[in-house]
């Protein structure tokens, strides 16, 4: 294999090619079988950048499309085609069908936006060692994804749509059409607010609260959490949340871990019959899908603060990086573990 995520990227392109998505990149994808990957990647990026520049020149009135000798060429705005020759003219702009030109420009820019999102997905998948699924992406889902990705031009939002595609490639059906529609209607500012809350989401199902995060005058609690509730991503914020009792997952000792974006709070005690009381806000099913898309790092200092509180209750608590165990789905090993 050339790189860890090669099988995932191949799986992605099988779905994209089959559904006719990403046509701007398809010629370069096919060439990868016979050319160095780094050279092909460079040509992809240059082609996308040139297509975007040409489309913007047409929109700005600097260039236009003209039929010359059976070929469709991009020519200067002040040019007229006479026979098979291009002659300069001051009235060239009036000869271009404005509606057709605008439609063609929009179509090219749409393809550019989709191509950029796909390239973001490739960058994510190329280092992912997850096994490639046997199922392909649903055609309806991919059509909606393509239409949504075509409408965003900021790199930040294109990166988000790339992450959505990458997650769907790894696990088809992981992102519902409802979640897709939610992200489609999301503004850049709302996406940034979600990224701000994501470092506090544990096990993809709850936001553990303690200390500063439990204070009603805490800025994150008072503003972003309430907005997450209004968006339908979090519940119970206005009712002060839930309290749960968490038993051990081991019969030999008390052992419980709470995971957050590649990190874990690990709680231990010699007595396996103990229960850990946890205060939290519930993450809704939609919220679980949306927060999974975040690539933000957890707030490790807050994890330590929460861990010190649990330690005051008699538990031994540590913060560690959680690394998936190869060949054991859902199992992790803890590295760089530090007791709080």
C-alpha positions as CSV (number, residue, x, y, z in Angstrom):
1,X,0.0,0.0,0.0
2,X,1.1,3.6,-0.7
3,X,-0.3,5.0,2.5
4,X,-2.6,3.9,5.4
5,X,-5.9,5.1,4.0
6,X,-5.4,4.0,0.4
7,X,-8.3,1.5,0.5
8,X,-10.6,4.1,2.0
9,X,-9.8,6.6,-0.8
10,X,-10.3,3.9,-3.4
11,X,-13.7,3.1,-1.8
12,X,-14.6,6.8,-1.9
13,X,-13.7,7.1,-5.6
14,X,-15.7,4.0,-6.5
15,X,-18.8,5.8,-5.0
16,X,-18.0,9.2,-6.5
17,X,-17.3,7.9,-10.0
18,X,-20.3,5.6,-10.0
19,X,-22.6,8.5,-9.1
20,X,-20.9,11.0,-11.4
21,X,-19.6,13.3,-8.6
22,X,-16.2,15.1,-8.7
23,X,-15.9,15.2,-12.5
24,X,-13.3,17.9,-12.3
25,X,-10.9,15.5,-10.5
26,X,-11.8,12.2,-12.2
27,X,-9.1,12.4,-14.9
28,X,-6.4,12.8,-12.3
29,X,-7.9,10.1,-10.1
30,X,-7.7,7.6,-13.1
31,X,-4.1,8.6,-13.8
32,X,-3.0,7.7,-10.2
33,X,-2.8,4.0,-11.3
34,X,0.2,4.8,-13.5
35,X,1.8,8.0,-12.2
36,X,3.4,9.1,-9.0
37,X,0.8,10.2,-6.5
38,X,2.5,13.4,-5.5
39,X,2.7,14.6,-9.2
40,X,-0.9,13.7,-9.8
41,X,-2.0,15.5,-6.6
42,X,-0.1,18.6,-7.7
43,X,-1.9,18.6,-11.1
44,X,-5.2,18.2,-9.4
45,X,-4.7,21.3,-7.2
46,X,-3.4,23.4,-10.2
47,X,-6.4,22.3,-12.4
48,X,-8.9,23.2,-9.7
49,X,-7.2,26.6,-9.1
50,X,-7.1,27.4,-12.9
51,X,-10.8,26.4,-13.4
52,X,-11.8,28.7,-10.5
53,X,-9.7,31.6,-11.9
54,X,-11.2,31.2,-15.4
55,X,-14.8,31.1,-14.0
56,X,-14.2,34.2,-11.9
57,X,-12.7,36.0,-15.0
58,X,-15.9,35.2,-17.0
59,X,-18.1,36.4,-14.1
60,X,-16.1,39.6,-13.8
61,X,-16.4,40.2,-17.6
62,X,-12.7,39.8,-18.3
63,X,-13.0,36.6,-20.4
64,X,-15.8,34.8,-22.3
65,X,-16.4,31.5,-23.9
66,X,-16.4,31.4,-27.7
67,X,-16.8,28.7,-30.4
68,X,-13.7,28.7,-32.6
69,X,-13.3,26.1,-35.3
70,X,-15.3,23.5,-33.5
71,X,-13.6,24.1,-30.2
72,X,-14.9,26.0,-27.1
73,X,-12.2,28.5,-26.1
74,X,-11.8,31.0,-23.3
75,X,-11.0,34.3,-25.0
76,X,-10.6,38.0,-24.1
77,X,-13.8,39.8,-23.3
78,X,-13.2,42.4,-26.1
79,X,-12.8,39.8,-28.9
80,X,-15.1,38.7,-31.7
81,X,-15.0,35.4,-33.6
82,X,-15.1,35.8,-37.4
83,X,-15.1,32.5,-39.2
84,X,-12.4,30.5,-37.3
85,X,-10.5,33.6,-36.3
86,X,-10.7,35.7,-33.2
87,X,-10.7,39.4,-33.8
88,X,-10.8,42.2,-31.3
89,X,-14.0,44.2,-31.0
90,X,-15.5,46.6,-28.6
91,X,-19.0,45.0,-28.9
92,X,-17.9,41.5,-28.1
93,X,-19.7,41.5,-24.7
94,X,-23.1,42.0,-26.4
95,X,-22.6,38.9,-28.5
96,X,-22.3,36.6,-25.5
97,X,-25.4,35.0,-24.3
98,X,-25.4,36.4,-20.8
99,X,-27.7,33.7,-19.4
100,X,-25.6,30.8,-20.9
101,X,-22.3,32.4,-19.7
102,X,-23.7,32.9,-16.2
103,X,-24.9,29.3,-16.1
104,X,-21.6,27.9,-17.3
105,X,-19.7,30.0,-14.8
106,X,-21.8,28.9,-12.0
107,X,-21.4,25.2,-13.0
108,X,-17.7,25.5,-13.1
109,X,-17.5,27.2,-9.7
110,X,-19.8,24.5,-8.3
111,X,-17.4,21.8,-9.6
112,X,-14.5,23.7,-8.1
113,X,-16.1,23.8,-4.7
114,X,-17.0,20.1,-4.8
115,X,-13.5,19.2,-5.9
116,X,-12.0,21.2,-3.0
117,X,-14.2,19.4,-0.5
118,X,-13.2,16.0,-2.0
119,X,-9.5,16.9,-1.7
120,X,-10.1,17.7,2.0
121,X,-11.8,14.3,2.4
122,X,-8.7,12.7,0.8
123,X,-6.4,14.4,3.1
124,X,-8.4,13.1,6.1
125,X,-8.6,9.5,4.8
126,X,-5.0,9.1,3.7
127,X,-3.8,8.7,7.3
128,X,-6.8,6.7,8.5
129,X,-6.1,3.0,9.2
130,X,-9.8,2.0,9.4
131,X,-10.8,-0.9,7.2
132,X,-12.6,0.0,4.1
133,X,-16.4,-0.9,4.3
134,X,-17.9,-3.2,1.7
135,X,-21.0,-0.9,1.2
136,X,-21.0,2.1,-1.1
137,X,-22.4,5.6,-0.2
138,X,-26.1,5.9,-0.9
139,X,-26.9,7.6,-4.2
140,X,-29.5,10.0,-2.7
141,X,-27.1,10.9,0.2
142,X,-24.2,11.6,-2.3
143,X,-26.5,13.7,-4.5
144,X,-27.5,15.9,-1.5
145,X,-23.9,16.1,-0.3
146,X,-22.7,17.2,-3.8
147,X,-25.4,19.9,-4.1
148,X,-24.5,21.3,-0.6
149,X,-20.7,21.2,-1.1
150,X,-21.2,23.0,-4.4
151,X,-22.6,26.0,-2.6
152,X,-19.8,26.8,-0.2
153,X,-16.7,28.7,-1.2
154,X,-14.9,29.3,2.1
155,X,-12.1,26.9,2.8
156,X,-13.4,26.4,6.4
157,X,-16.8,25.2,5.2
158,X,-15.3,23.1,2.3
159,X,-13.2,21.4,5.0
160,X,-16.3,20.6,7.0
161,X,-18.0,19.1,3.9
162,X,-14.8,17.1,3.3
163,X,-15.0,15.7,6.9
164,X,-18.6,14.8,6.3
165,X,-17.7,12.8,3.2
166,X,-14.8,11.1,4.9
167,X,-16.9,10.0,7.8
168,X,-19.6,8.6,5.4
169,X,-16.9,6.8,3.4
170,X,-15.7,5.0,6.6
171,X,-19.2,4.2,7.7
172,X,-22.0,4.6,5.1
173,X,-25.2,5.7,6.8
174,X,-23.3,7.3,9.7
175,X,-24.5,10.8,8.7
176,X,-28.2,10.9,8.1
177,X,-30.0,13.0,5.4
178,X,-31.4,15.1,8.3
179,X,-27.8,15.8,9.6
180,X,-26.8,16.6,6.0
181,X,-29.6,19.1,5.7
182,X,-28.7,20.6,9.1
183,X,-25.2,21.3,8.0
184,X,-26.4,22.6,4.6
185,X,-28.3,25.4,6.5
186,X,-25.4,26.1,8.9
187,X,-23.7,29.5,8.7
188,X,-20.0,29.8,9.1
189,X,-20.5,31.5,12.5
190,X,-22.8,28.7,13.7
191,X,-20.2,26.1,12.7
192,X,-17.6,28.0,14.7
193,X,-19.8,27.9,17.8
194,X,-20.3,24.2,17.4
195,X,-16.5,23.8,17.2
196,X,-16.3,25.8,20.5
197,X,-18.6,23.4,22.3
198,X,-17.2,20.2,20.8
199,X,-14.2,19.9,23.2
200,X,-16.6,19.3,26.1
201,X,-18.6,16.4,24.5
202,X,-17.8,13.0,26.0
203,X,-18.7,9.6,24.5
204,X,-20.5,11.5,21.8
205,X,-23.6,11.5,24.1
206,X,-23.1,14.0,26.9
207,X,-21.3,17.2,28.1
208,X,-19.9,16.5,31.5
209,X,-20.2,19.6,33.7
210,X,-18.5,20.6,36.9
211,X,-16.9,23.7,38.4
212,X,-16.6,26.6,35.9
213,X,-18.7,24.8,33.3
214,X,-21.6,24.3,35.7
215,X,-21.7,28.0,36.6
216,X,-24.7,29.8,35.2
217,X,-22.6,32.9,34.6
218,X,-19.9,31.0,32.7
219,X,-19.8,32.5,29.1
220,X,-19.8,29.1,27.4
221,X,-22.7,27.8,29.5
222,X,-24.8,30.9,29.2
223,X,-24.4,31.5,25.5
224,X,-23.1,28.6,23.4
225,X,-24.8,25.8,25.3
226,X,-28.2,27.5,25.1
227,X,-27.7,28.1,21.4
228,X,-26.8,24.4,21.0
229,X,-30.1,23.6,22.6
230,X,-32.0,25.9,20.3
231,X,-30.3,24.2,17.3
232,X,-31.4,20.8,18.6
233,X,-27.9,19.5,19.4
234,X,-28.1,19.5,23.2
235,X,-31.0,19.2,25.7
236,X,-31.6,19.9,29.4
237,X,-29.5,23.0,29.5
238,X,-32.4,25.2,30.7
239,X,-33.3,22.6,33.4
240,X,-29.7,22.3,34.8
241,X,-29.1,18.9,33.2
242,X,-29.1,15.3,34.4
243,X,-27.4,13.3,37.1
244,X,-26.4,9.7,36.4
245,X,-24.8,6.9,38.3
246,X,-22.1,5.0,36.4
247,X,-21.1,1.5,37.6
248,X,-17.8,-0.2,36.7
249,X,-17.3,-2.0,33.4
250,X,-14.9,-4.5,35.2
251,X,-15.7,-7.1,37.9
252,X,-12.2,-7.1,39.4
253,X,-12.0,-3.3,40.1
254,X,-13.9,-0.1,39.5
255,X,-13.0,1.0,35.9
256,X,-14.7,3.5,33.8
257,X,-13.4,5.7,30.9
258,X,-15.0,8.8,29.3
259,X,-13.7,9.6,25.8
260,X,-13.4,12.9,24.1
261,X,-11.8,13.3,20.6
262,X,-8.9,11.0,21.1
263,X,-8.4,11.5,24.8
264,X,-9.9,9.8,27.9
265,X,-10.7,10.4,31.5
266,X,-9.9,7.1,33.2
267,X,-11.5,6.4,36.6
268,X,-10.4,3.6,38.8
269,X,-10.9,2.2,42.4
270,X,-10.2,-1.1,44.1
271,X,-13.9,-1.5,44.9
272,X,-15.8,-2.8,41.8
273,X,-19.2,-2.1,43.5
274,X,-18.7,1.7,43.6
275,X,-20.7,4.1,41.4
276,X,-19.5,7.4,40.0
277,X,-22.1,10.2,40.1
278,X,-21.9,12.3,36.9
279,X,-23.7,15.6,36.1
280,X,-24.2,16.2,32.4
281,X,-26.1,17.8,29.6
282,X,-27.5,15.3,27.1
283,X,-26.4,15.4,23.5
284,X,-29.3,14.6,21.1
285,X,-29.1,12.0,18.3
286,X,-28.6,14.8,15.8
287,X,-26.0,16.4,18.0
288,X,-24.1,13.1,18.1
289,X,-23.8,13.1,14.3
290,X,-22.8,16.8,14.2
291,X,-20.3,16.8,17.0
292,X,-18.6,13.8,15.5
293,X,-17.6,15.9,12.6
294,X,-15.5,18.2,14.8
295,X,-11.8,18.0,14.5
296,X,-11.2,20.2,17.6
297,X,-9.0,19.0,20.4
298,X,-10.6,18.4,23.8
299,X,-10.1,20.9,26.6
300,X,-7.5,18.8,28.5
301,X,-7.3,21.3,31.3
302,X,-11.0,21.1,31.9
303,X,-10.7,17.3,31.9
304,X,-8.1,17.6,34.6
305,X,-10.3,19.9,36.6
306,X,-13.2,17.4,36.4
307,X,-10.8,14.5,37.2
308,X,-9.6,16.3,40.4
309,X,-13.2,16.6,41.5
310,X,-13.8,12.8,41.0
311,X,-10.5,12.2,42.8
312,X,-11.8,14.1,45.8
313,X,-14.6,11.5,46.0
314,X,-12.0,8.8,46.5
315,X,-11.3,7.6,43.0
316,X,-8.0,7.4,41.2
317,X,-8.4,9.5,38.0
318,X,-6.0,9.9,35.1
319,X,-6.0,11.7,31.7
320,X,-4.6,9.8,28.7
321,X,-4.5,9.7,25.0
322,X,-6.9,6.9,23.7
323,X,-5.5,4.9,20.8
324,X,-7.7,2.4,19.1
325,X,-6.5,-1.2,19.3
326,X,-6.1,-2.8,15.9
327,X,-8.4,-5.8,15.3
328,X,-10.5,-5.0,18.4
329,X,-13.5,-2.8,17.5
330,X,-14.3,-0.3,20.2
331,X,-11.3,-1.2,22.3
332,X,-8.6,1.4,23.2
333,X,-5.2,1.4,24.9
334,X,-4.2,4.4,27.0
335,X,-0.8,6.1,26.4
336,X,0.9,9.1,28.1
337,X,-1.4,8.5,31.1
338,X,-1.1,11.1,33.8
339,X,-2.8,10.9,37.2
340,X,-4.5,14.1,38.2
